[in-house]
Amino acid sequence: MFELKGIITAMVTPMNDNQEIDEGATRKMVRMLIDRGVHGLFIIGTNGEFHLLNEEEKVQFAKIVIDEANHEIPIYVGTGGNSTGEVIKLTKRIKELGADAVSVITPYYLPPSQADLLEHYKAIAEAVDIPIILYNIPGNTGINIEPDSVRELAKIPNIIGVKDSSGNIDNIKAYLDVTKDSDFVVLSGSDSLILKSLKIGTVGAIAATSNVLPEIDVDIYNSFINGDIERAEKAQESINPLRMVLKKGVAPSIMKKMLNLVGYKAGQPRLPIREPNEEIIEEIKEIIEHYHIQYEA
């Protein structure tokens, strides 16, 4: 049984020039991240363009990643969507591929009530036999999973944790408080809060920055676990320049361009998201130089 903890990369979905999934580039990226010490891979999430992939593409991509990882580290797969029935259908397919757990984002566009949300997650949990991680990102979905809802959902055996991308440390703390007596964990989904959230009791982070700075993000976690808080704080602070440039484009446009420039063929973001303009590309190049990122082409 896997242990949900550590630095889990919110991995991009590499695509070729036809905007189709690039198997070779995907395998290369999985291998790079494993070799650089990340504790797990979170695929088909926000950074993985889940909302722009159809069901067959999600299954195709998950199959490649799971096969390449070959049980070396856990693989967490995003299966969330607006339709409870469609989420159940996809989750069952992903389980058959051998995923360790699934992540289920809240429905979006027409945000449900908290009561609706509880029924949504309960129905999924009852229908599938695989660990489920709740995914809270209210800035994108228009709904926050309230702490009282998390308290109720944490009672369900196969709902094992929550990824909180609210960017609100008080929300994370509230999740920790209401689940302290449950077999349930909380992960930060905000790279700026990796260390701060570890200090109050989270077990790790699902981090987009670890696509290009895996060693630094892993160092935040490992240093904290080893009691070297000063080193952890320095590592946390050091990712700020990357975080700032990532904000200058819609995810994952900046990240994909950076990966392309350092030798990992991530391809372009899927339309309607476009590549960054030349001015931002120059800033990306400066960031690459700042961190001395050098990967094999």
Beta strands, then each sheet from edge to edge (+ up, - down):
strand 1: 6-10
strand 2: 40-43
strand 3: 75-78
strand 4: 101-105
strand 5: 132-136
strand 6: 159-164
strand 7: 185-188
strand 8: 204-207
sheet 1: 1+ 2+ 3+ 4+ 5+ 6+ 7+ 8+ 1+
end
